[in-house]
Amino acid sequence: MPELYLGVATFLLLNIMVGLIRILRGPTPPDRMLTAQLFGTTGVAILLLLASALSLPALTDVALVLALLGAVATVAFVLRAWHKPDLDGEEE
């Protein structure tokens, strides 16, 4: 079973490498942020698979921290990119 986990982790790592093309091509910052969120989610999955395959429970803790950091980064991006409209209905 660990061989299956390692194989799936390798496949997910290849998906991240393909996702790098999307970050480089853009075209907009939200596209790049969604790709970065994909990297975080895939990274968590890879770490959880490696934790099971290699019997290293510490990797589960690292995966949880990475998931939390991904959520915080997304909230920070939204707060920075969000423009509140004026009372007239126009954007700043």
Backbone as JSON Lines, residues from 0, in Angstrom:
{"i":0,"aa":"M","n":[0.8,-1.19,0.0],"ca":[0.0,0.0,0.0],"c":[0.86,1.28,0.0]}
{"i":1,"aa":"P","n":[2.01,1.28,0.7],"ca":[2.83,2.49,0.64],"c":[3.29,2.84,-0.77]}
{"i":2,"aa":"E","n":[3.46,1.82,-1.62],"ca":[3.87,2.1,-2.99],"c":[2.79,2.87,-3.74]}
{"i":3,"aa":"L","n":[1.53,2.54,-3.47],"ca":[0.42,3.26,-4.09],"c":[0.41,4.71,-3.63]}
{"i":4,"aa":"Y","n":[0.61,4.93,-2.32],"ca":[0.64,6.3,-1.79],"c":[1.78,7.1,-2.41]}
{"i":5,"aa":"L","n":[2.93,6.48,-2.56],"ca":[4.07,7.18,-3.17],"c":[3.81,7.47,-4.64]}
{"i":6,"aa":"G","n":[3.13,6.57,-5.33],"ca":[2.79,6.8,-6.73],"c":[1.81,7.95,-6.9]}
{"i":7,"aa":"V","n":[0.8,7.99,-6.04],"ca":[-0.16,9.09,-6.1],"c":[0.51,10.41,-5.73]}
{"i":8,"aa":"A","n":[1.41,10.39,-4.75],"ca":[2.14,11.61,-4.38],"c":[3.0,12.1,-5.54]}
{"i":9,"aa":"T","n":[3.61,11.19,-6.26],"ca":[4.41,11.57,-7.44],"c":[3.52,12.18,-8.51]}
{"i":10,"aa":"F","n":[2.36,11.6,-8.73],"ca":[1.42,12.15,-9.71],"c":[0.98,13.56,-9.32]}
{"i":11,"aa":"L","n":[0.7,13.78,-8.05],"ca":[0.3,15.11,-7.59],"c":[1.45,16.11,-7.73]}
{"i":12,"aa":"L","n":[2.66,15.65,-7.51],"ca":[3.81,16.53,-7.69],"c":[3.95,16.94,-9.16]}
{"i":13,"aa":"L","n":[3.68,16.03,-10.07],"ca":[3.68,16.37,-11.5],"c":[2.6,17.39,-11.82]}
{"i":14,"aa":"N","n":[1.44,17.28,-11.16],"ca":[0.37,18.26,-11.36],"c":[0.81,19.65,-10.91]}
{"i":15,"aa":"I","n":[1.55,19.72,-9.83],"ca":[2.06,21.02,-9.36],"c":[3.0,21.6,-10.39]}
{"i":16,"aa":"M","n":[3.84,20.76,-10.98],"ca":[4.79,21.27,-11.99],"c":[4.05,21.81,-13.21]}
{"i":17,"aa":"V","n":[2.97,21.19,-13.6],"ca":[2.17,21.7,-14.7],"c":[1.49,23.01,-14.29]}
{"i":18,"aa":"G","n":[1.09,23.11,-13.04],"ca":[0.47,24.33,-12.54],"c":[1.41,25.53,-12.56]}
{"i":19,"aa":"L","n":[2.7,25.29,-12.53],"ca":[3.66,26.39,-12.62],"c":[3.5,27.18,-13.92]}
{"i":20,"aa":"I","n":[3.1,26.49,-14.96],"ca":[2.87,27.17,-16.25],"c":[1.75,28.18,-16.1]}
{"i":21,"aa":"R","n":[0.73,27.83,-15.35],"ca":[-0.41,28.75,-15.16],"c":[0.01,29.98,-14.37]}
{"i":22,"aa":"I","n":[0.87,29.79,-13.39],"ca":[1.33,30.95,-12.62],"c":[2.15,31.88,-13.51]}
{"i":23,"aa":"L","n":[2.98,31.32,-14.36],"ca":[3.82,32.15,-15.22],"c":[3.01,32.88,-16.3]}
{"i":24,"aa":"R","n":[1.96,32.25,-16.8],"ca":[1.19,32.85,-17.89],"c":[0.13,33.81,-17.4]}
{"i":25,"aa":"G","n":[-0.33,33.66,-16.16],"ca":[-1.3,34.63,-15.63],"c":[-2.72,34.28,-16.0]}
{"i":26,"aa":"P","n":[-3.45,35.16,-16.59],"ca":[-3.17,36.53,-16.98],"c":[-3.48,37.55,-15.88]}
{"i":27,"aa":"T","n":[-4.24,37.16,-14.86],"ca":[-4.63,38.14,-13.83],"c":[-4.17,37.65,-12.46]}
{"i":28,"aa":"P","n":[-4.04,38.57,-11.51],"ca":[-3.66,38.15,-10.15],"c":[-4.61,37.12,-9.51]}
{"i":29,"aa":"P","n":[-5.94,37.22,-9.72],"ca":[-6.79,36.15,-9.15],"c":[-6.48,34.77,-9.73]}
{"i":30,"aa":"D","n":[-6.13,34.72,-11.02],"ca":[-5.73,33.42,-11.6],"c":[-4.5,32.87,-10.9]}
{"i":31,"aa":"R","n":[-3.56,33.74,-10.65],"ca":[-2.34,33.32,-9.97],"c":[-2.63,32.9,-8.53]}
{"i":32,"aa":"M","n":[-3.54,33.6,-7.87],"ca":[-3.86,33.25,-6.48],"c":[-4.57,31.9,-6.42]}
{"i":33,"aa":"L","n":[-5.45,31.64,-7.36],"ca":[-6.12,30.33,-7.37],"c":[-5.13,29.21,-7.62]}
{"i":34,"aa":"T","n":[-4.16,29.45,-8.47],"ca":[-3.13,28.44,-8.71],"c":[-2.29,28.22,-7.46]}
{"i":35,"aa":"A","n":[-1.97,29.3,-6.76],"ca":[-1.22,29.16,-5.52],"c":[-2.04,28.39,-4.48]}
{"i":36,"aa":"Q","n":[-3.34,28.61,-4.45],"ca":[-4.21,27.86,-3.55],"c":[-4.22,26.38,-3.94]}
{"i":37,"aa":"L","n":[-4.2,26.11,-5.24],"ca":[-4.11,24.73,-5.71],"c":[-2.81,24.09,-5.24]}
{"i":38,"aa":"F","n":[-1.7,24.85,-5.29],"ca":[-0.42,24.33,-4.81],"c":[-0.52,23.96,-3.34]}
{"i":39,"aa":"G","n":[-1.15,24.82,-2.55],"ca":[-1.27,24.55,-1.12],"c":[-2.09,23.3,-0.85]}
{"i":40,"aa":"T","n":[-3.22,23.18,-1.54],"ca":[-4.08,22.01,-1.34],"c":[-3.39,20.74,-1.78]}
{"i":41,"aa":"T","n":[-2.72,20.8,-2.93],"ca":[-2.01,19.63,-3.42],"c":[-0.83,19.29,-2.51]}
{"i":42,"aa":"G","n":[-0.16,20.31,-2.0],"ca":[0.93,20.08,-1.07],"c":[0.47,19.38,0.2]}
{"i":43,"aa":"V","n":[-0.71,19.78,0.69],"ca":[-1.27,19.12,1.87],"c":[-1.55,17.65,1.55]}
{"i":44,"aa":"A","n":[-2.12,17.39,0.39],"ca":[-2.42,16.01,0.0],"c":[-1.14,15.19,-0.11]}
{"i":45,"aa":"I","n":[-0.11,15.77,-0.7],"ca":[1.17,15.06,-0.83],"c":[1.75,14.74,0.54]}
{"i":46,"aa":"L","n":[1.73,15.72,1.44],"ca":[2.28,15.49,2.78],"c":[1.49,14.41,3.53]}
{"i":47,"aa":"L","n":[0.18,14.41,3.38],"ca":[-0.62,13.38,4.06],"c":[-0.35,11.99,3.48]}
{"i":48,"aa":"L","n":[-0.17,11.92,2.17],"ca":[0.17,10.63,1.56],"c":[1.54,10.15,2.02]}
{"i":49,"aa":"L","n":[2.5,11.08,2.08],"ca":[3.83,10.69,2.55],"c":[3.82,10.29,4.02]}
{"i":50,"aa":"A","n":[2.99,10.97,4.82],"ca":[2.89,10.61,6.24],"c":[2.39,9.17,6.4]}
{"i":51,"aa":"S","n":[1.44,8.78,5.55],"ca":[0.92,7.42,5.62],"c":[1.91,6.41,5.04]}
{"i":52,"aa":"A","n":[2.53,6.76,3.93],"ca":[3.44,5.82,3.27],"c":[4.71,5.58,4.07]}
{"i":53,"aa":"L","n":[5.24,6.63,4.7],"ca":[6.51,6.52,5.4],"c":[6.35,6.36,6.92]}
{"i":54,"aa":"S","n":[5.11,6.33,7.39],"ca":[4.8,6.21,8.82],"c":[5.49,7.32,9.62]}
{"i":55,"aa":"L","n":[5.32,8.55,9.15],"ca":[5.87,9.73,9.83],"c":[4.71,10.64,10.24]}
{"i":56,"aa":"P","n":[4.2,10.5,11.45],"ca":[3.05,11.32,11.86],"c":[3.37,12.81,11.94]}
{"i":57,"aa":"A","n":[4.64,13.19,12.01],"ca":[4.99,14.6,12.05],"c":[4.6,15.3,10.75]}
{"i":58,"aa":"L","n":[4.59,14.57,9.65],"ca":[4.2,15.17,8.37],"c":[2.72,15.56,8.37]}
{"i":59,"aa":"T","n":[1.92,14.88,9.16],"ca":[0.51,15.26,9.29],"c":[0.39,16.64,9.93]}
{"i":60,"aa":"D","n":[1.22,16.9,10.93],"ca":[1.22,18.22,11.57],"c":[1.66,19.3,10.59]}
{"i":61,"aa":"V","n":[2.67,19.0,9.8],"ca":[3.14,19.96,8.8],"c":[2.04,20.23,7.77]}
{"i":62,"aa":"A","n":[1.31,19.2,7.39],"ca":[0.21,19.37,6.43],"c":[-0.88,20.27,7.01]}
{"i":63,"aa":"L","n":[-1.18,20.11,8.28],"ca":[-2.19,20.96,8.91],"c":[-1.75,22.42,8.96]}
{"i":64,"aa":"V","n":[-0.49,22.66,9.24],"ca":[0.04,24.02,9.26],"c":[0.0,24.62,7.86]}
{"i":65,"aa":"L","n":[0.35,23.83,6.85],"ca":[0.31,24.31,5.47],"c":[-1.13,24.65,5.05]}
{"i":66,"aa":"A","n":[-2.08,23.85,5.47],"ca":[-3.49,24.14,5.15],"c":[-3.93,25.44,5.8]}
{"i":67,"aa":"L","n":[-3.52,25.66,7.03],"ca":[-3.87,26.89,7.73],"c":[-3.23,28.1,7.06]}
{"i":68,"aa":"L","n":[-1.98,27.99,6.68],"ca":[-1.29,29.09,6.0],"c":[-1.93,29.39,4.65]}
{"i":69,"aa":"G","n":[-2.39,28.38,3.95],"ca":[-3.07,28.6,2.67],"c":[-4.36,29.37,2.84]}
{"i":70,"aa":"A","n":[-5.11,29.05,3.88],"ca":[-6.35,29.77,4.14],"c":[-6.07,31.22,4.52]}
{"i":71,"aa":"V","n":[-5.07,31.44,5.35],"ca":[-4.72,32.8,5.75],"c":[-4.23,33.61,4.56]}
{"i":72,"aa":"A","n":[-3.45,33.02,3.69],"ca":[-2.96,33.72,2.5],"c":[-4.1,34.11,1.58]}
{"i":73,"aa":"T","n":[-5.09,33.24,1.44],"ca":[-6.24,33.56,0.59],"c":[-7.04,34.71,1.18]}
{"i":74,"aa":"V","n":[-7.27,34.7,2.47],"ca":[-7.99,35.8,3.11],"c":[-7.22,37.11,2.96]}
{"i":75,"aa":"A","n":[-5.91,37.05,3.14],"ca":[-5.1,38.27,2.99],"c":[-5.17,38.8,1.57]}
{"i":76,"aa":"F","n":[-5.17,37.92,0.58],"ca":[-5.27,38.35,-0.81],"c":[-6.61,39.02,-1.08]}
{"i":77,"aa":"V","n":[-7.67,38.42,-0.59],"ca":[-9.01,38.97,-0.82],"c":[-9.14,40.33,-0.15]}
{"i":78,"aa":"L","n":[-8.65,40.46,1.07],"ca":[-8.74,41.75,1.76],"c":[-7.93,42.83,1.04]}
{"i":79,"aa":"R","n":[-6.82,42.44,0.46],"ca":[-5.98,43.42,-0.25],"c":[-6.57,43.78,-1.61]}
{"i":80,"aa":"A","n":[-7.17,42.82,-2.29],"ca":[-7.65,43.04,-3.65],"c":[-9.08,43.59,-3.69]}
{"i":81,"aa":"W","n":[-9.81,43.47,-2.6],"ca":[-11.21,43.88,-2.59],"c":[-11.31,45.4,-2.53]}
{"i":82,"aa":"H","n":[-12.11,45.96,-3.43],"ca":[-12.34,47.4,-3.44],"c":[-13.78,47.67,-3.03]}
{"i":83,"aa":"K","n":[-13.94,48.44,-1.96],"ca":[-15.28,48.78,-1.52],"c":[-15.83,49.92,-2.38]}
{"i":84,"aa":"P","n":[-17.08,49.81,-2.8],"ca":[-17.64,50.9,-3.6],"c":[-17.96,52.11,-2.72]}
{"i":85,"aa":"D","n":[-17.94,53.3,-3.35],"ca":[-18.33,54.53,-2.65],"c":[-19.83,54.52,-2.43]}
{"i":86,"aa":"L","n":[-20.31,55.55,-1.78],"ca":[-21.75,55.67,-1.56],"c":[-22.48,55.88,-2.88]}
{"i":87,"aa":"D","n":[-21.82,56.42,-3.87],"ca":[-22.44,56.65,-5.18],"c":[-22.48,55.39,-6.02]}
{"i":88,"aa":"G","n":[-21.87,54.34,-5.57],"ca":[-21.84,53.09,-6.31],"c":[-20.65,52.97,-7.23]}
{"i":89,"aa":"E","n":[-19.71,53.89,-7.16],"ca":[-18.52,53.82,-7.99],"c":[-17.37,53.21,-7.17]}
{"i":90,"aa":"E","n":[-16.48,52.54,-7.89],"ca":[-15.32,51.95,-7.2],"c":[-14.27,53.01,-6.96]}
{"i":91,"aa":"E","n":[-13.42,52.75,-5.97],"ca":[-12.36,53.69,-5.64],"c":[-11.29,53.72,-6.69]}
